[in-house]
């Protein structure tokens, strides 16, 4: 029984070792993963998210990097567009409860190993 308790406590210690407490939320900032926003923060509709190619203005909270790609899987699918990439970027940022994405970069379309055409988009999810 004592060996079981020691093993259980050791497992809990290993799980907690990678987490830090920041403003009441557990984060995994040492690994660079996006930081979760408190559940009390209202969700954001993807269409309300703002995109900016410049840096954040005003007081804000950085939630983490966000990256998406839109693919043309076969020759019969529609060609991916930057507008499709922006929409997908807004959806992913809204899932993180961000109301804006700054430093947005959109590249493509280009052909990749697994797609007839790809448009990539990345940025930094923030909440004002």
C-alpha positions as CSV (number, residue, x, y, z in Angstrom):
1,X,0.0,0.0,0.0
2,X,2.8,2.4,0.8
3,X,4.6,1.7,-2.4
4,X,1.3,2.5,-4.3
5,X,1.0,5.8,-2.5
6,X,4.6,6.8,-3.3
7,X,4.0,5.8,-7.0
8,X,0.7,7.8,-7.1
9,X,2.4,10.9,-5.5
10,X,5.3,10.6,-7.9
11,X,2.9,10.5,-10.9
12,X,1.1,13.6,-9.7
13,X,4.4,15.4,-9.1
14,X,5.5,14.6,-12.7
15,X,2.2,15.9,-14.1
16,X,2.4,19.1,-12.1
17,X,6.1,19.7,-12.8
18,X,5.4,21.0,-16.3
19,X,2.7,23.5,-15.2
20,X,2.9,26.9,-13.6
21,X,0.2,28.9,-12.0
22,X,-0.2,32.3,-13.6
23,X,-3.1,34.6,-12.6
24,X,-5.2,31.7,-11.4
25,X,-4.7,29.6,-14.6
26,X,-2.4,26.7,-15.0
27,X,-0.2,27.2,-18.1
28,X,2.5,25.2,-19.8
29,X,4.6,28.3,-20.7
30,X,8.0,26.6,-20.3
31,X,7.2,24.5,-23.4
32,X,5.8,27.4,-25.4
33,X,2.3,26.1,-25.8
34,X,-0.6,28.6,-26.0
35,X,-1.9,29.7,-22.6
36,X,-5.5,29.0,-21.9
37,X,-7.9,31.8,-21.1
38,X,-10.0,31.6,-18.0
39,X,-13.4,29.9,-18.5
40,X,-15.1,33.2,-17.3
41,X,-14.0,34.9,-20.5
42,X,-16.9,35.0,-23.0
43,X,-16.3,33.1,-26.2
44,X,-15.8,35.1,-29.4
45,X,-17.7,34.6,-32.6
46,X,-15.2,33.9,-35.4
47,X,-16.7,36.7,-37.6
48,X,-16.0,39.2,-34.8
49,X,-12.2,38.4,-34.6
50,X,-10.0,41.2,-36.0
51,X,-6.9,40.5,-38.1
52,X,-4.0,42.8,-38.4
53,X,-0.7,42.5,-40.1
54,X,0.9,44.9,-37.6
55,X,1.6,44.6,-33.9
56,X,-1.0,44.7,-31.1
57,X,-2.1,48.2,-30.0
58,X,-3.2,49.0,-26.5
59,X,-3.3,46.7,-23.5
60,X,-3.8,43.1,-24.4
61,X,-3.1,39.5,-23.3
62,X,-1.1,37.2,-25.6
63,X,-2.7,33.8,-25.9
64,X,-0.2,32.2,-28.2
65,X,0.7,31.6,-31.8
66,X,-1.9,30.4,-34.2
67,X,-1.2,28.7,-37.6
68,X,-3.5,27.3,-40.2
69,X,-3.3,26.1,-43.8
70,X,-5.9,25.7,-46.4
71,X,-5.3,22.8,-48.9
72,X,-6.6,21.8,-52.3
73,X,-6.6,18.1,-51.8
74,X,-7.4,17.1,-55.4
75,X,-7.4,18.8,-58.8
76,X,-11.2,19.0,-58.5
77,X,-11.3,21.0,-55.2
78,X,-11.5,24.8,-55.3
79,X,-8.2,26.7,-55.3
80,X,-7.4,28.0,-51.8
81,X,-7.5,31.7,-51.4
82,X,-6.1,34.1,-48.8
83,X,-9.7,34.9,-47.7
84,X,-10.2,31.2,-46.9
85,X,-7.0,31.3,-44.8
86,X,-8.2,34.4,-43.0
87,X,-11.5,32.8,-42.1
88,X,-9.8,29.6,-40.8
89,X,-7.4,31.8,-38.8
90,X,-10.3,33.7,-37.2
91,X,-12.0,30.3,-36.4
92,X,-8.9,28.9,-34.7
93,X,-8.3,32.1,-32.8
94,X,-11.9,32.2,-31.6
95,X,-11.5,28.7,-30.3
96,X,-8.7,30.1,-28.1
97,X,-11.1,32.9,-27.0
98,X,-9.0,35.5,-28.7
99,X,-10.7,38.5,-30.2
100,X,-7.8,39.5,-32.5
101,X,-4.9,38.1,-34.4
102,X,-1.9,40.3,-34.9
103,X,1.3,40.0,-37.0
104,X,-0.7,38.1,-39.6
105,X,1.4,36.6,-42.4
106,X,-0.3,34.8,-45.4
107,X,1.8,32.9,-47.9
108,X,0.9,31.0,-51.0
109,X,-0.7,29.5,-52.9
110,X,2.0,26.9,-53.4
111,X,2.2,23.2,-54.2
112,X,3.2,20.9,-51.4
113,X,3.8,17.2,-51.1
114,X,0.3,16.4,-50.0
115,X,-1.7,19.1,-51.7
116,X,-2.3,20.6,-55.2
117,X,-2.3,24.0,-53.6
118,X,-1.8,25.4,-50.1
119,X,-2.2,28.8,-48.5
120,X,-0.6,29.2,-45.1
121,X,-1.5,31.8,-42.5
122,X,0.0,32.5,-39.1
123,X,-0.2,35.2,-36.4
124,X,-0.3,35.8,-32.7
125,X,-3.7,35.4,-30.9
126,X,-4.4,38.2,-28.4
127,X,-7.3,39.3,-26.3
128,X,-7.9,43.1,-25.8
